[in-house]
Amino acid sequence: MTTLTDGYFNVMEHGAKGNPYGDDTGAIKAAAQAARATASKWGSKGLYFPPGGTYVCMSPVDFTGISTIKCEGWLVYRGPVNATCFTVRIPSQNLGGNFYFYGLYSLTVPYNQMRHPIIQFSGLRGARVQIGVCNSFVEIYGDCDDDAYASTAYSEFHLGQTYRLEIRDNAKNRKAWVNENQFYGGAIGQLRIGGPWRDITDVADNGSSLVRVTCARHGYATGNMVECYDVRGVPSANGFYLVTRIDENTFDLQNSTFAGTYKPGTGWAMGPAGYPHNGNVFYSPDIEDKNAIVHMQGISNRLLGCRTECTGNSTVAFAPGTYGNVLEQVGITTGHIDQFDMSVKDWGAANFAGRWRPDLIARR
C-alpha cells in the first residue's frame, strides 16, 4: 500500500534499504511511479529519500513528471552508462519545481569519461535545483523532439561541488532552448554549451596530412567549430577545430596534422546546437582541472567571478557566430596571479575570457 506523508512518497516505504552494498532500483522506481501518478498541470506530490541512506541504482531511473524531489541521502549509480542515469523532466507549462540532492555519485566511470550524464534536467521553468556534491556529469537538456520538454528557463541551479556541466540539445531543429537560467558555484572541470555528442568511428589521414574524422550523420557544415574528445591513438585529433564537411558522415579538421593509429571505438564529437542557448549566468564558478574545458556555442552567457586553478592544456573556445560571452577570472591559485591560465580560441565576435584587473579600471 502506498503511504503518503506530508505530501511525499517515501522510497523506504516502497522497499528501499539505503544500504550502500544493496540495490534499491526497484523500490525507487515504484515510489517514483506512485508520485508520477499524482501529476497534474499544477505539479505532483513529492519523492522523498530520508537522510543517512545510500540509495544505489543498477539501471536508469526516470523521474519524469515529478515536480518535487527531496533526496537527503546519497543517490548512487552503479549500472551501465549507455544512457542517462537519472532523468528529471516536467512539462514546461508546469511552472516551478523543487529538486534537492544531497549527493549524486557514479561508481562506474570518471566524470571526464562519461558519454551520458548521471542526471539530466529538461522542461524546467522557474524551478530550483540544489546539488550538494556530484562527482559526475550534470546536463541541462533541450528536447527538440518533444515540445513539452523543449525549453528550460528562468531556473536556479545550485551546483555545490559538481565536476562537469553541459547545456545541450539534440540539434534537430531550433525548437529547444536553454535560456536565462542562473547557476551558482560548482568545482567545474568541464563546461559546455553546444549540441549533442556524436560517436566517432574512424580517424585517418585525409591524404594531405589533415585529420579526417568519420562520424555518422554528424550534421556539421564547413566552418563550424567542433570539439573532438577522448580520441585515442591520434592525440592531435583531440581539441577544438573548425571543420571542412566532406559528406554527411565525414569531415576534416582544419589546420590539423595526422599522426598515430586510431584505436577503434574511441572518441566523440560535439558541434553547434540547434539553437544558440543564451543569457545564462554563472556566479562564482571554480574552473579547475589539469585539462579544464569551456566550450561555448551560445550567445551572451556569462561566467562571473571565476576562480581558476587550471594546468596542462586548459582551453576556452568560442564558436563562429557567438558573441557577448564572458569568462571573468577574479581569483587564481597557480602562482601567476596576473595571467589567465587557459588558452583562448575565439572564432566569434565580442567575446571575452581573461583576468579582471581592477587596477586597470581604476586608471580610467
C-alpha positions in Angstrom: 0.0 0.0 0.0 1.3 3.5 -0.9 2.0 5.6 2.1 1.9 9.4 1.7 3.3 11.6 4.4 3.3 15.4 4.3 3.0 15.4 0.5 5.9 13.0 -0.2 6.2 9.4 -1.2 9.0 7.9 0.9 11.2 5.5 -1.0 11.9 3.4 2.1 8.2 2.7 2.4 8.4 1.2 -1.0 11.2 -1.2 0.0 14.4 0.9 -0.3 17.0 0.0 2.3 19.6 2.7 1.8 22.4 0.2 2.0 25.5 1.1 0.0 26.0 -2.6 -0.9 22.4 -3.2 -1.9 20.2 -2.4 -4.9 17.3 0.0 -4.4 16.4 0.3 -8.1 13.1 -1.4 -7.9 11.9 0.4 -4.8 12.9 3.8 -6.2 11.1 3.1 -9.4 8.0 2.1 -7.5 8.0 5.2 -5.4 8.6 7.3 -8.5 5.6 5.7 -10.3 3.4 6.5 -7.3 4.5 10.1 -7.2 4.1 10.4 -11.0 0.5 9.1 -10.8 -0.4 12.3 -8.8 0.8 14.7 -11.5 -1.4 17.4 -12.9 -0.9 20.7 -14.6 -0.2 22.1 -11.1 2.6 19.6 -10.4 2.8 16.4 -8.4 3.3 15.0 -4.9 7.0 14.7 -3.9 9.5 11.9 -3.8 11.5 11.6 -0.5 14.8 9.9 0.3 15.4 10.0 4.1 18.8 11.2 5.4 21.5 8.7 6.3 20.9 6.3 3.4 22.9 5.5 0.4 20.4 4.6 -2.3 22.1 2.5 -5.1 20.6 2.1 -8.6 21.8 -0.5 -11.0 19.9 0.8 -14.0 18.5 4.1 -15.2 15.6 5.7 -13.3 13.1 8.1 -14.9 11.6 10.8 -12.7 9.6 12.4 -15.5 6.5 14.3 -14.2 7.6 14.5 -10.6 7.8 18.2 -9.7 9.4 17.8 -6.2 12.3 15.5 -5.2 14.0 15.7 -1.8 17.0 13.4 -1.6 18.7 13.8 1.8 21.0 10.9 1.3 23.4 9.7 -1.4 21.8 8.7 -4.8 24.4 6.4 -6.3 24.6 4.9 -9.8 26.4 1.5 -10.3 25.0 0.4 -13.6 25.9 0.6 -17.3 26.3 4.1 -18.6 24.9 3.7 -22.1 22.1 6.1 -21.3 21.2 8.9 -18.9 21.2 7.5 -15.4 18.5 9.8 -13.8 16.1 11.8 -15.9 14.2 14.7 -14.3 11.6 16.3 -16.6 8.5 18.3 -16.0 6.4 19.9 -18.8 7.4 23.5 -19.4 3.8 24.7 -18.9 4.0 23.4 -15.3 5.9 26.4 -13.8 8.0 25.7 -10.8 9.6 22.6 -9.4 12.0 22.0 -6.5 14.8 19.4 -6.6 17.3 18.7 -3.8 20.1 16.2 -4.0 22.4 15.8 -1.0 24.9 13.9 -3.2 25.0 12.2 -6.7 27.7 9.7 -7.2 28.7 7.5 -10.1 30.7 4.3 -9.3 31.0 3.4 -13.0 33.5 5.7 -14.8 35.1 9.0 -14.0 33.3 12.2 -14.9 35.6 13.1 -17.8 34.9 9.8 -19.5 31.1 9.7 -19.2 29.3 9.7 -22.6 25.9 10.2 -20.9 25.0 12.3 -17.8 24.4 10.9 -14.3 21.4 13.3 -14.2 19.5 15.3 -16.9 17.1 18.1 -16.3 14.7 19.4 -19.0 11.4 21.3 -19.3 12.0 23.3 -16.1 10.6 26.8 -15.9 11.1 28.8 -12.7 12.4 25.7 -10.9 15.1 25.4 -8.2 17.7 22.7 -8.2 20.2 22.2 -5.5 23.1 19.6 -5.6 25.5 19.2 -2.7 28.1 17.0 -4.4 28.2 15.4 -7.8 31.4 13.6 -8.9 30.0 13.2 -12.4 28.2 14.9 -15.3 25.1 17.1 -15.0 23.2 18.0 -18.1 20.5 20.7 -18.8 18.8 19.5 -21.9 16.6 20.9 -24.6 14.5 18.2 -26.3 13.9 19.1 -30.0 11.6 16.1 -30.3 9.1 17.0 -27.6 7.7 20.5 -27.2 6.6 19.7 -23.6 10.3 19.4 -22.6 11.9 21.7 -25.2 12.9 24.6 -23.0 14.5 25.2 -19.6 14.4 28.8 -18.5 14.3 31.2 -15.5 15.5 28.5 -13.2 18.2 28.4 -10.4 20.8 25.7 -10.3 23.0 25.5 -7.2 25.8 23.2 -8.2 27.8 22.7 -5.0 30.8 20.5 -5.9 29.8 19.5 -9.4 32.6 18.5 -11.7 31.1 18.7 -15.1 28.1 20.7 -16.6 26.7 20.7 -20.1 23.8 22.6 -21.7 22.8 20.9 -24.8 20.1 19.9 -27.3 19.9 17.2 -30.0 20.3 19.8 -32.8 17.4 18.5 -34.9 15.7 21.9 -35.1 15.5 25.3 -33.3 12.6 24.4 -31.1 14.7 23.6 -28.0 16.3 26.3 -25.9 18.0 26.8 -22.5 18.0 30.5 -21.7 18.1 32.9 -18.8 19.0 30.5 -16.1 21.2 31.2 -13.1 23.9 28.8 -11.9 25.8 29.1 -8.6 29.1 27.6 -7.7 30.5 24.3 -8.9 34.0 22.9 -9.0 33.8 22.6 -12.7 36.4 20.8 -14.8 34.3 20.9 -18.0 31.6 23.3 -19.0 30.0 23.0 -22.4 27.1 24.8 -24.2 26.5 23.1 -27.5 24.9 20.3 -29.5 24.8 16.5 -29.0 27.7 14.2 -28.6 28.1 12.0 -31.6 30.2 8.9 -31.7 33.4 8.9 -33.8 34.0 5.6 -35.6 37.3 6.3 -37.5 40.1 8.8 -37.6 42.5 8.8 -40.6 44.9 10.8 -42.8 42.8 12.6 -45.5 45.7 12.2 -48.0 47.1 15.6 -47.3 48.2 15.0 -43.7 45.0 16.5 -42.2 42.9 14.6 -39.7 39.7 13.1 -41.3 37.0 12.1 -38.9 34.2 9.6 -39.6 31.1 10.4 -37.6 27.8 9.1 -38.9 25.2 11.8 -39.7 27.2 14.5 -38.0 25.2 17.4 -39.3 28.2 19.8 -39.4 28.8 22.5 -42.0 32.1 23.8 -43.3 33.3 26.4 -40.8 31.6 25.0 -37.7 33.6 24.6 -34.6 33.7 21.0 -33.4 35.3 19.6 -30.3 36.7 16.1 -30.7 37.2 14.4 -27.3 38.7 11.2 -26.0 40.1 10.1 -29.4 42.8 7.5 -28.6 45.8 6.7 -30.7 45.7 10.0 -32.6 46.2 12.7 -29.9 46.3 15.5 -32.4 42.6 14.9 -33.2 41.5 16.0 -29.7 40.6 19.6 -29.1 38.7 22.4 -30.9 38.8 22.8 -34.7 37.0 24.5 -37.5 35.9 21.7 -39.8 35.5 21.1 -43.6 32.5 19.0 -44.4 33.3 16.1 -46.8 29.9 14.4 -46.7 27.2 13.6 -44.2 29.5 11.1 -42.4 33.0 12.6 -42.6 34.7 15.9 -42.0 38.3 17.2 -41.9 39.9 19.1 -39.1 41.3 22.4 -40.5 44.9 23.1 -39.6 45.4 19.7 -38.0 48.3 17.2 -38.5 47.6 13.5 -38.6 49.9 11.2 -36.6 49.3 7.9 -34.9 47.0 4.9 -35.2 43.4 5.3 -34.3 42.0 3.0 -31.6 38.6 1.8 -32.8 35.6 2.6 -30.6 37.0 5.8 -29.0 36.1 9.4 -29.4 33.1 11.7 -29.5 32.4 15.0 -31.3 30.3 18.0 -30.3 29.3 20.8 -32.6 26.7 23.5 -32.8 23.4 23.3 -31.0 20.1 23.6 -32.9 19.5 26.9 -31.0 22.2 29.2 -29.6 21.4 28.8 -25.9 21.8 32.3 -24.4 21.5 34.6 -21.4 22.7 32.0 -18.8 24.7 33.4 -15.9 27.2 31.5 -13.8 28.1 33.1 -10.5 31.5 32.3 -8.9 32.2 29.0 -10.5 35.5 27.4 -9.7 37.1 26.3 -13.1 39.7 23.7 -12.2 41.3 20.6 -13.7 44.5 19.5 -15.3 42.9 20.0 -18.7 39.9 22.2 -18.0 37.4 22.9 -20.9 34.9 25.7 -21.5 33.1 25.0 -24.8 30.8 27.9 -25.9 28.4 27.6 -28.9 25.8 30.0 -27.3 25.3 33.8 -27.1 25.7 36.2 -24.1 26.4 33.6 -21.5 28.4 35.0 -18.6 30.8 33.3 -16.2 31.3 35.9 -13.5 33.7 35.9 -10.6 35.5 32.8 -11.7 38.3 31.3 -9.6 40.6 29.2 -11.9 43.0 26.5 -11.0 44.0 25.2 -14.4 47.1 23.4 -15.5 48.1 21.4 -18.6 46.1 22.0 -21.8 43.2 24.0 -20.5 41.1 25.8 -23.1 38.1 28.1 -23.5 36.7 28.1 -27.1 34.1 30.4 -28.6 32.5 29.2 -31.8 31.9 31.2 -35.0 28.6 33.2 -34.7 28.9 33.6 -31.0 29.1 37.0 -29.3 28.7 38.6 -25.9 30.0 35.6 -23.9 32.2 36.4 -20.9 34.5 34.4 -18.7 35.7 36.7 -16.0 38.6 35.5 -13.8 39.0 37.1 -10.4 40.9 34.5 -8.5 43.8 32.1 -9.2 45.9 29.7 -7.2 48.6 28.6 -9.7 51.1 31.3 -8.8 51.0 33.6 -11.8 48.3 35.9 -10.4 48.4 38.4 -13.3 47.9 35.8 -16.0 44.9 34.0 -17.4 45.7 30.3 -17.1 43.6 28.9 -20.0 44.4 29.2 -23.7 41.6 31.0 -25.7 40.3 30.2 -29.1 37.8 32.8 -30.2 36.2 32.4 -33.6 33.3 34.6 -32.6 32.9 38.3 -32.0 32.9 40.5 -28.9 33.5 37.6 -26.5 35.9 37.9 -23.5 37.9 35.5 -21.5 40.6 36.7 -19.2 41.7 38.2 -15.9 39.7 41.0 -14.4 42.1 43.8 -13.5 40.6 46.3 -11.1 43.8 48.3 -11.1 43.4 48.9 -14.9 39.8 50.0 -14.4 40.8 52.4 -11.6 43.2 54.2 -14.0 40.4 55.1 -16.4 
